[in-house]
Amino acid sequence: MYARLRACGLSQFVWLSTCDRVEVQAVHPDPAAVRAAVTALFAERAGTLPAAVEGQTYVLTGAAAVRHAFAVACSLDSQVVGEPQVLGQVKAAHRDAMAAGAVGPELEALFQSAYAAAKRVRTETAVAERPVSIAAAAVQTARDVHGDLERCSALLLGLGDMGGLMVESLRAAGLGRVVVCARSETRAEAEARRHGGHFVPAAGLDAALAGADVVVAATGSGRHLLGARQMEAALRQRRNRPIFVIDTAVPGDVDPAVAALEQAFVYDLADLERIALSGRAGREAAAAAAWAIVDEAASGFARGRAERAAVPALAALRRHFEATRARLLAEQPALEAAEATRLLVNRLLHPPSEVLKDLAAGEGAAAERGAEVAQAERLLLRLFRLGGDHGATGPGEGRDESEER
């Protein structure tokens, strides 16, 4: 992939693939050439013709491309706003490109600025604070009940797919231990190994329940397997330390009467879905502040590039001024200061004066020449802050205050 893109003439590029995008972020003077190369590669990988994917691609350049790259890193250009995995995917793609030698100074500067913007979005807005999926809602609620999950253990009751996904999310969030209890001991043992835990037979359910901080019910048996008396006995053994129960079965595995117990917190999939929907609404509300950060960061990036681009011209101008001064002093070392500075000013102004005259007398229509001269004059006035909006300065005016002290 990297070799193919490099063979197409790209030297700085990152191949980025997330859950809902595949794109190439590149530095190149010819966007059309980049689009042709990337479209051809997409088509080849899809086993079709470039024309078939042409309508599914788009090209952003300049400021729009910078803003897009920042938005992707900040997880704002995603199906789920604020999803933290996207930034990790961006960083992984960046590392892969660096390992392939496809990241130069321009692209590196872009990514570092994007990471800085993403950090600001995370710390200054609430765009990533609320859960937006059922699994994330379960993890957040478990933390609300128990705090640090590393000291907690979970009991997976049954072998339903949703229950397994819940346990995976809890383990990824730091959950300490997992116990699996199911009628099929062989399958329960295999599921326990998958989660890095151990299994207990059905006869050991009560003891396992008393030792569980989180219970994930996933049998789908169509009847209540956890009753109020059973849970009440477990809570007494726990000295009323709470139990967070996630009932993933439809119909539920948990008797509704369990939710009435003081230290039993029972959530079914509908409860978790409501939390997730509320989280999505909250993230959308916070997205406006996050986009403001992206726009500010993108503008700052463009301004910094423009300032750096002007440095060589300014350095050349300074060298020219200094060389002119040195030649004048070498030619006439005995000049008084007033005469020396007058001659220096004349010599410095001679080239721009000649250029303005040449512009005025050049080829083309008079109106065009006049517009070109006017544009050059406006630029001179702006560069040296003379007249117009910058204000004319007389003797002693416009002096920096620090020079007067």
VEXDREN-2710 file (C-alpha; in Angstrom, 1 decimal):
% VEXDREN-2710
k/r/px/py/pz
1/MET/0.0/0.0/0.0
2/TYR/2.7/2.5/1.0
3/ALA/4.9/1.3/-1.8
4/ARG/2.1/1.7/-4.3
5/LEU/1.3/5.3/-3.2
6/ARG/5.0/6.2/-3.2
7/ALA/5.2/4.8/-6.7
8/CYS/2.4/7.2/-7.7
9/GLY/4.6/10.1/-6.7
10/LEU/3.5/10.7/-3.1
11/SER/6.3/11.3/-0.6
12/GLN/4.3/12.5/2.4
13/PHE/1.1/10.7/3.2
14/VAL/-0.8/8.8/5.9
15/TRP/-3.3/6.0/5.1
16/LEU/-6.1/6.3/7.7
17/SER/-8.8/3.7/8.2
18/THR/-11.4/4.0/11.0
19/CYS/-14.8/2.4/11.5
20/ASP/-16.5/4.7/9.0
21/ARG/-13.7/6.1/6.7
22/VAL/-10.7/5.3/4.6
23/GLU/-8.7/8.3/3.5
24/VAL/-5.3/9.4/2.6
25/GLN/-3.9/12.6/4.2
26/ALA/-1.0/13.9/2.0
27/VAL/1.2/16.8/1.2
28/HIS/1.4/17.3/-2.5
29/PRO/1.3/20.2/-5.0
30/ASP/-1.2/18.5/-7.3
31/PRO/-4.5/17.4/-5.6
32/ALA/-5.8/16.0/-8.9
33/ALA/-2.9/13.6/-9.1
34/VAL/-3.4/12.5/-5.5
35/ARG/-7.1/11.8/-6.2
36/ALA/-6.3/9.8/-9.3
37/ALA/-3.7/7.7/-7.4
38/VAL/-5.8/7.1/-4.4
39/THR/-9.0/6.3/-6.4
40/ALA/-7.1/3.8/-8.5
41/LEU/-5.8/2.1/-5.3
42/PHE/-9.3/2.1/-3.8
43/ALA/-10.7/0.5/-6.9
44/GLU/-8.0/-2.1/-7.1
45/ARG/-8.6/-3.1/-3.4
46/ALA/-12.3/-3.3/-4.1
47/GLY/-11.9/-5.3/-7.3
48/THR/-13.6/-2.7/-9.5
49/LEU/-12.9/0.1/-11.9
50/PRO/-11.9/3.6/-10.7
51/ALA/-15.1/5.1/-12.3
52/ALA/-17.1/3.0/-9.8
53/VAL/-15.6/4.6/-6.8
54/GLU/-15.1/8.1/-8.2
55/GLY/-18.4/9.3/-6.9
56/GLN/-17.7/7.9/-3.4
57/THR/-14.5/9.9/-3.0
58/TYR/-13.9/13.6/-2.2
59/VAL/-10.8/15.8/-2.1
60/LEU/-10.2/18.6/0.4
61/THR/-7.2/21.0/0.0
62/GLY/-5.6/23.8/1.9
63/ALA/-7.5/25.2/4.9
64/ALA/-10.4/22.8/4.4
65/ALA/-8.1/19.8/4.5
66/VAL/-6.4/21.1/7.7
67/ARG/-9.7/21.6/9.4
68/HIS/-10.9/18.1/8.4
69/ALA/-7.7/16.5/9.7
70/PHE/-8.1/18.3/13.0
71/ALA/-11.8/17.4/13.2
72/VAL/-11.0/13.7/12.6
73/ALA/-8.3/13.7/15.4
74/CYS/-10.8/15.4/17.7
75/SER/-13.4/12.7/16.9
76/LEU/-15.9/15.3/15.6
77/ASP/-16.1/13.9/12.1
78/SER/-17.4/10.6/13.3
79/GLN/-20.7/8.7/13.5
80/VAL/-20.4/9.0/17.3
81/VAL/-19.1/12.4/18.2
82/GLY/-16.3/12.2/20.8
83/GLU/-15.5/8.5/20.3
84/PRO/-12.1/8.1/21.9
85/GLN/-11.0/5.2/19.7
86/VAL/-10.7/7.5/16.7
87/LEU/-7.8/9.4/18.1
88/GLY/-6.0/6.1/18.8
89/GLN/-6.6/5.0/15.2
90/VAL/-5.2/8.3/13.9
91/LYS/-2.1/7.9/16.1
92/ALA/-1.7/4.3/14.9
93/ALA/-1.9/5.4/11.2
94/HIS/0.6/8.1/11.9
95/ARG/3.1/5.6/13.5
96/ASP/2.7/3.3/10.5
97/ALA/3.4/6.1/8.1
98/MET/6.4/7.1/10.0
99/ALA/7.7/3.6/10.0
100/ALA/7.3/3.5/6.2
101/GLY/9.2/6.8/5.9
102/ALA/6.2/8.6/4.5
103/VAL/6.0/11.5/7.0
104/GLY/8.0/14.6/6.4
105/PRO/8.2/17.9/8.3
106/GLU/5.0/19.4/6.9
107/LEU/2.8/16.4/7.7
108/GLU/4.5/15.9/11.1
109/ALA/3.6/19.5/12.0
110/LEU/0.0/18.9/10.9
111/PHE/-0.4/15.8/13.1
112/GLN/1.3/17.4/16.1
113/SER/-1.0/20.4/15.9
114/ALA/-4.0/18.1/15.5
115/TYR/-3.0/16.2/18.6
116/ALA/-2.8/19.5/20.5
117/ALA/-6.3/20.4/19.4
118/ALA/-7.6/17.0/20.4
119/LYS/-6.1/17.4/23.9
120/ARG/-7.8/20.8/24.2
121/VAL/-11.1/19.4/23.1
122/ARG/-10.8/16.6/25.7
123/THR/-9.9/18.9/28.6
124/GLU/-11.9/22.0/27.8
125/THR/-15.2/20.5/26.6
126/ALA/-17.6/17.7/27.6
127/VAL/-17.7/16.2/24.2
128/ALA/-16.2/12.8/25.4
129/GLU/-17.5/12.7/28.9
130/ARG/-20.9/10.9/28.5
131/PRO/-21.4/7.3/27.4
132/VAL/-22.9/6.9/24.0
133/SER/-23.3/3.1/23.7
134/ILE/-25.0/0.5/25.8
135/ALA/-21.7/-1.1/26.8
136/ALA/-20.2/2.3/27.7
137/ALA/-23.3/3.1/29.7
138/ALA/-22.9/-0.2/31.6
139/VAL/-19.2/0.7/32.4
140/GLN/-20.1/4.2/33.5
141/THR/-22.9/3.0/35.8
142/ALA/-20.6/0.3/37.3
143/ARG/-18.1/3.0/38.1
144/ASP/-20.9/5.2/39.6
145/VAL/-21.9/2.3/41.9
146/HIS/-18.4/0.9/42.8
147/GLY/-15.8/3.5/41.8
148/ASP/-12.5/1.8/40.8
149/LEU/-13.4/-1.4/38.9
150/GLU/-10.0/-3.0/39.5
151/ARG/-11.1/-4.1/42.9
152/CYS/-14.3/-5.5/41.6
153/SER/-15.4/-8.9/40.4
154/ALA/-18.2/-9.8/38.0
155/LEU/-20.4/-12.8/37.8
156/LEU/-21.5/-13.7/34.2
157/LEU/-24.7/-15.8/34.6
158/GLY/-25.3/-17.6/31.3
159/LEU/-23.6/-17.5/27.9
160/GLY/-25.6/-15.0/25.8
161/ASP/-23.7/-12.9/23.3
162/MET/-24.7/-9.6/24.9
163/GLY/-23.6/-10.8/28.3
164/GLY/-20.2/-11.6/26.9
165/LEU/-19.9/-8.2/25.2
166/MET/-20.7/-6.5/28.5
167/VAL/-18.0/-8.5/30.3
168/GLU/-15.5/-7.6/27.6
169/SER/-16.2/-3.9/28.1
170/LEU/-16.0/-4.2/31.8
171/ARG/-12.7/-6.0/31.6
172/ALA/-11.4/-3.4/29.1
173/ALA/-12.3/-0.7/31.7
174/GLY/-10.2/-2.4/34.3
175/LEU/-12.5/-4.9/36.0
176/GLY/-10.5/-7.2/38.3
177/ARG/-12.0/-10.7/38.2
178/VAL/-14.7/-12.7/36.3
179/VAL/-16.6/-15.8/37.3
180/VAL/-18.8/-17.6/34.8
181/CYS/-21.8/-19.7/35.9
182/ALA/-23.8/-21.7/33.3
183/ARG/-25.6/-25.0/33.0
184/SER/-23.0/-26.2/30.4
185/GLU/-19.8/-26.5/32.5
186/THR/-17.7/-27.2/29.4
187/ARG/-18.9/-24.0/27.7
188/ALA/-18.8/-22.0/30.9
189/GLU/-15.1/-23.0/31.4
190/ALA/-14.3/-22.0/27.8
191/GLU/-16.0/-18.6/28.3
192/ALA/-14.2/-18.1/31.6
193/ARG/-10.9/-18.7/29.9
194/ARG/-11.8/-16.2/27.2
195/HIS/-12.3/-13.5/29.9
196/GLY/-9.3/-14.5/32.0
197/GLY/-11.5/-15.8/34.8
198/HIS/-12.8/-19.1/36.2
199/PHE/-16.1/-20.9/36.2
200/VAL/-18.4/-22.3/38.9
201/PRO/-21.1/-25.0/38.5
202/ALA/-24.7/-24.1/38.9
203/ALA/-24.6/-25.4/42.5
204/GLY/-22.2/-22.7/43.4
205/LEU/-24.3/-19.8/42.2
206/ASP/-25.3/-18.5/45.6
207/ALA/-21.7/-18.2/46.8
208/ALA/-20.6/-16.7/43.5
209/LEU/-23.5/-14.2/43.8
210/ALA/-22.4/-13.1/47.3
211/GLY/-18.8/-12.5/46.0
212/ALA/-19.9/-10.5/42.9
213/ASP/-19.9/-6.7/42.7
214/VAL/-21.4/-6.8/39.2
215/VAL/-23.8/-9.4/37.9
216/VAL/-24.3/-9.8/34.2
217/ALA/-27.4/-12.0/33.5
218/ALA/-27.5/-13.5/30.0
219/THR/-29.2/-16.9/30.0
220/GLY/-32.2/-16.0/27.9
221/SER/-34.0/-18.9/29.5
222/GLY/-37.4/-17.0/29.5
223/ARG/-37.8/-17.2/33.3
224/HIS/-36.4/-15.4/36.3
225/LEU/-33.2/-17.1/37.5
226/LEU/-32.4/-14.4/40.2
227/GLY/-35.1/-13.9/42.7
228/ALA/-35.4/-11.3/45.5
229/ARG/-34.8/-13.7/48.4
230/GLN/-31.7/-15.0/46.7
231/MET/-30.4/-11.5/46.2
232/GLU/-31.3/-10.5/49.7
233/ALA/-29.3/-13.4/51.1
234/ALA/-26.3/-12.4/49.0
235/LEU/-26.5/-8.8/50.2
236/ARG/-26.6/-9.9/53.8
237/GLN/-23.4/-11.9/53.3
238/ARG/-21.9/-8.8/51.6
239/ARG/-22.9/-6.7/54.7
240/ASN/-25.0/-4.6/52.3
241/ARG/-22.2/-3.8/49.9
242/PRO/-24.1/-3.0/46.7
243/ILE/-24.5/-5.2/43.7
244/PHE/-24.9/-3.8/40.2
245/VAL/-27.0/-6.1/38.0
246/ILE/-27.1/-5.9/34.2
247/ASP/-30.0/-7.9/32.8
248/THR/-29.3/-8.5/29.1
249/ALA/-32.0/-11.2/28.6
250/VAL/-35.3/-10.6/26.9
251/PRO/-37.5/-11.5/28.7
252/GLY/-35.4/-10.8/31.7
253/ASP/-33.5/-13.2/33.9
254/VAL/-33.9/-11.1/37.0
255/ASP/-37.1/-10.9/39.0
256/PRO/-38.4/-7.2/39.0
257/ALA/-38.7/-7.4/42.8
258/VAL/-34.9/-7.5/43.0
259/ALA/-34.8/-3.8/42.0
260/ALA/-36.7/-2.9/45.1
261/LEU/-33.9/-4.1/47.4
262/GLU/-31.9/-1.1/48.8
263/GLN/-28.4/-2.2/47.7
264/ALA/-29.4/-3.9/44.4
265/PHE/-29.1/-1.7/41.3
266/VAL/-30.8/-3.4/38.4
267/TYR/-30.5/-2.1/34.8
268/ASP/-31.9/-3.8/31.7
269/LEU/-30.9/-3.0/28.1
270/ALA/-33.7/-0.3/27.8
271/ASP/-32.3/1.5/30.9
272/LEU/-28.8/1.5/29.4
273/GLU/-30.0/2.6/26.0
274/ARG/-31.7/5.6/27.6
275/ILE/-28.4/6.5/29.3
276/ALA/-26.6/6.2/25.9
277/LEU/-29.1/8.4/24.1
278/SER/-28.8/11.0/26.8
279/GLY/-25.0/10.9/26.4
280/ARG/-25.3/11.3/22.7
281/ALA/-27.5/14.4/23.1
282/GLY/-25.0/15.8/25.6
283/ARG/-22.1/15.3/23.3
284/GLU/-23.9/17.0/20.4
285/ALA/-24.5/20.0/22.7
286/ALA/-20.8/20.1/23.6
287/ALA/-19.7/19.7/20.0
288/ALA/-20.2/23.4/19.2
289/ALA/-17.4/24.4/21.7
290/ALA/-15.2/21.6/20.3
291/TRP/-15.6/22.9/16.7
292/ALA/-14.7/26.4/17.9
293/ILE/-11.4/24.9/19.2
294/VAL/-10.8/23.1/15.9
295/ASP/-11.4/26.3/13.9
296/GLU/-9.1/28.3/16.2
297/ALA/-6.4/25.6/16.0
298/ALA/-6.7/25.3/12.2
299/SER/-6.4/29.1/11.8
300/GLY/-3.4/29.2/14.1
301/PHE/-1.8/26.4/12.1
302/ALA/-2.3/28.3/8.8
303/ARG/-1.1/31.5/10.3
304/GLY/2.1/29.8/11.6
305/ARG/2.8/28.3/8.2
306/ALA/2.4/31.7/6.5
307/GLU/4.7/33.3/9.0
308/ARG/7.3/30.7/8.5
309/ALA/7.0/31.1/4.7
310/ALA/7.7/34.8/5.0
311/VAL/10.9/34.3/7.0
312/PRO/13.2/33.6/4.0
313/ALA/12.0/36.7/2.2
314/LEU/12.5/38.8/5.3
315/ALA/16.0/37.4/5.8
316/ALA/16.9/38.1/2.2
317/LEU/15.7/41.7/2.6
318/ARG/17.7/42.1/5.7
319/ARG/20.8/40.7/4.0
320/HIS/20.3/43.1/1.1
321/PHE/20.0/46.1/3.4
322/GLU/23.1/45.2/5.3
323/ALA/25.1/44.5/2.1
324/THR/24.0/47.9/0.7
325/ARG/25.1/49.7/3.9
326/ALA/28.4/47.9/4.0
327/ARG/29.2/48.8/0.3
328/LEU/28.3/52.4/1.0
329/LEU/30.6/52.7/4.0
330/ALA/33.4/50.9/2.1
331/GLU/33.1/53.3/-0.8
332/GLN/32.9/56.4/1.3
333/PRO/34.2/55.7/4.8
334/ALA/34.6/59.4/5.7
335/LEU/30.9/60.4/5.2
336/GLU/29.1/62.2/7.9
337/ALA/26.2/60.4/9.5
338/ALA/23.5/62.6/7.9
339/GLU/25.0/62.3/4.4
340/ALA/25.6/58.6/4.8
341/THR/22.1/57.8/5.8
342/ARG/20.7/60.0/3.0
343/LEU/22.7/58.1/0.4
344/LEU/21.7/54.8/2.0
345/VAL/18.0/55.6/1.8
346/ASN/18.4/56.6/-1.8
347/ARG/20.2/53.3/-2.7
348/LEU/17.6/51.2/-0.8
349/LEU/14.7/53.0/-2.5
350/HIS/16.2/52.8/-6.0
351/PRO/15.2/49.2/-6.9
352/PRO/11.6/49.4/-5.8
353/SER/11.3/52.8/-7.6
354/GLU/12.6/51.3/-10.8
355/VAL/10.2/48.3/-10.5
356/LEU/7.2/50.7/-10.0
357/LYS/8.2/52.6/-13.1
358/ASP/8.6/49.4/-15.1
359/LEU/5.1/48.3/-13.9
360/ALA/3.6/51.6/-15.0
361/ALA/5.3/51.6/-18.4
362/GLY/4.9/47.8/-19.0
363/GLU/3.0/46.0/-21.7
364/GLY/-0.8/45.5/-21.5
365/ALA/-3.8/47.8/-21.2
366/ALA/-3.5/51.0/-19.2
367/ALA/-6.2/49.9/-16.8
368/GLU/-4.4/46.6/-16.0
369/ARG/-1.1/48.4/-15.5
370/GLY/-2.7/51.0/-13.3
371/ALA/-4.3/48.2/-11.2
372/GLU/-1.0/46.4/-10.8
373/VAL/0.8/49.6/-9.8
374/ALA/-2.0/50.4/-7.3
375/GLN/-1.7/46.9/-5.8
376/ALA/2.1/47.3/-5.5
377/GLU/1.7/50.7/-3.8
378/ARG/-0.8/49.4/-1.4
379/LEU/1.5/46.5/-0.5
380/LEU/4.4/49.0/0.1
381/LEU/2.2/51.2/2.3
382/ARG/1.1/48.2/4.3
383/LEU/4.6/46.7/4.7
384/PHE/6.1/50.0/6.0
385/ARG/2.9/51.2/7.7
386/LEU/2.6/54.4/5.7
387/GLY/-0.6/56.4/5.3
388/GLY/-4.0/54.9/4.8
389/ASP/-5.4/52.8/7.6
390/HIS/-2.0/52.6/9.2
391/GLY/-1.6/56.4/9.5
392/ALA/1.1/58.6/8.3
393/THR/4.0/59.3/10.7
394/GLY/5.8/62.5/11.0
395/PRO/9.1/63.3/12.7
396/GLY/9.1/61.7/16.1
397/GLU/5.7/60.0/15.6
398/GLY/5.1/56.3/15.6
399/ARG/8.2/55.7/17.8
400/ASP/8.1/52.6/20.0
401/GLU/7.6/53.6/23.6
402/SER/10.5/51.4/24.7
403/GLU/12.8/53.6/22.6
404/GLU/11.8/56.7/24.5
405/ARG/12.5/55.4/27.9
END
